[in-house]
Amino acid sequence: MTTPPPHIEIDGAPAADPALLATLLSGFGHFTAMQVRDGRVRGFGLHVDRLDRSTRELFGQGIDGEHVRRLLTGALRTTGRRDATARVYVYEGVRLVVVLRDPATAPRTPQRLKSVDYWRPAPHIKHLGGFGQSYYGESARREGYDDALLVSRDGEIAEGAVTNIAFWDGTSVIWPSAPCLTGITMALLEERLGSVRRRVTTDDLPGMRAAFVTNSRGISPVGGIDTLGFAVDEGLMGRVYEAYESVPWERL
């Protein structure tokens, strides 16, 4: 079955202007990614806040959340979709690009991660041009892992290449306190679970009972990091999935 090409719009119209394409190819910008189901999104307000905050930092002006909503609903209507993986990109001049692809969900099979000596620059922004993330993520997959885990030279864990990671010590859900992107799924779970943020290093891993990763597709258990295996704690994962399912869907 052939995968349909992505539908791309710039400010509500198909991309055709060479000047706009040059802006897109600059690689300087930021984005947010979300899952749409029946025209609804979990944490849509958090997505808008992220776009506004990063646009102010990069381009010196804010962004209208209702404009974002109109562009998303317009793209969904044009393509006849109710479900989708949606991304909203923001470029210089506050040009907005909406990309719709088929809906996706995170695998529930245990993920194996390979630690790499890399932290993202300006990690608080979901920015473009993440060559390091892509490079190390692809290298890890070629070695038989599912993704990369970004770790400093002295072993401090920050995040996955395209995920946040949380650990379970038997008492608390622990999110690494190293600089990282606070993903929307992470933010939604953090306020619903007994969570703490603290420094986590690779030396701490043998004392952890379980781990899981999150991103815009959802949540997956971690089955191992490097040569260290993790058992899937079904009780923990049930609580995490239940917390995520309790998040209300917001209509676009």
C-alpha positions, -999 to 999 in steps of 0.1 A, spaced: 0 0 0 15 34 -11 18 60 17 1 92 6 24 123 3 23 148 31 -1 178 27 18 210 32 4 245 36 20 279 43 -4 304 59 -33 283 47 -22 280 10 -1 254 -9 36 262 -10 46 277 -43 66 309 -38 104 305 -42 111 331 -16 90 311 9 108 280 0 141 297 6 129 306 41 119 270 47 152 257 35 171 280 60 164 255 87 160 283 113 127 278 131 107 257 155 77 234 155 52 214 176 39 180 168 6 165 179 -19 137 173 -53 146 161 -82 122 167 -117 131 155 -107 167 151 -94 169 187 -60 172 203 -47 165 238 -30 195 254 -37 219 225 -33 249 248 2 236 257 11 233 220 0 269 214 19 281 245 50 264 232 47 280 197 41 314 212 70 312 237 95 300 211 83 324 184 89 353 208 124 341 216 134 334 180 116 361 161 106 388 187 68 385 184 41 362 196 17 340 177 -21 339 177 -34 306 189 -67 310 171 -48 315 138 -30 282 145 -64 265 152 -78 279 119 -49 267 99 -51 232 114 -88 229 109 -85 242 74 -58 217 65 -79 189 80 -110 200 61 -91 203 28 -77 168 31 -110 153 45 -91 140 75 -104 136 111 -73 118 123 -38 128 116 -2 134 128 0 171 126 30 194 128 30 232 129 63 249 119 72 285 124 98 303 103 113 338 100 86 364 93 63 342 114 54 320 84 34 290 95 35 257 78 11 229 86 20 193 77 -5 164 80 5 128 79 -12 95 88 -20 92 125 6 73 146 8 57 180 39 49 202 48 12 203 40 -6 235 69 -30 230 99 -24 252 124 0 236 161 -5 237 182 27 239 219 34 232 235 62 252 255 87 232 277 117 242 254 145 230 231 171 243 209 193 220 217 230 217 190 253 231 171 222 242 142 241 256 131 249 220 117 223 197 139 237 170 147 227 135 181 215 122 185 187 147 213 169 128 229 155 159 196 139 171 190 124 137 226 113 133 228 95 166 193 81 164 199 66 131 233 52 142 217 36 172 190 20 150 217 6 127 232 -11 157 199 -28 165 186 -3 191 153 16 189 167 50 195 195 71 211 197 84 247 214 118 250 240 117 278 268 142 288 304 133 288 302 127 326 272 104 322 243 128 330 211 118 312 190 145 295 165 130 271 160 106 242 168 117 206 131 123 200 116 115 234 116 124 270 126 96 294 113 89 329 126 64 355 108 46 383 127 39 415 99 21 432 86 53 449 86 82 424 86 88 387 118 106 380 124 130 351 160 139 345 167 175 356 194 181 328 185 207 302 160 192 278 128 199 259 97 196 281 75 176 257 38 180 258 32 144 268 58 147 295 41 179 308 7 163 308 20 133 327 42 152 351 12 169 367 -8 137 369 18 114 384 38 115 416 68 130 397 101 146 407 129 161 386 164 153 397 199 146 383 201 111 368 233 95 355 242 63 339 257 52 372 222 55 387 206 31 362 212 -2 380 192 12 410 162 20 388 133 -5 386 118 6 353 118 34 327 96 47 299 98 72 271 72 98 259 67 119 228 39 132 206 30 97 196 24 85 232 43 63 257 65 33 254 82 12 281 120 9 281 134 -26 279 171 -17 281 198 10 280 231 -1 265 238 -36 280 215 -30 310 181 -46 308 149 -32 324 119 -53 333 86 -38 322 67 -28 354 31 -35 344 17 -18 374 37 14 366 28 13 329 -8 8 337 -8 39 359 11 59 333 -13 49 305 -43 56 327 -30 90 336 -25 98 299 -59 85 289 -74 109 316 -62 139 296 -92 155 279 -92 159 241 -96 196 231 -116 203 199 -98 223 173 
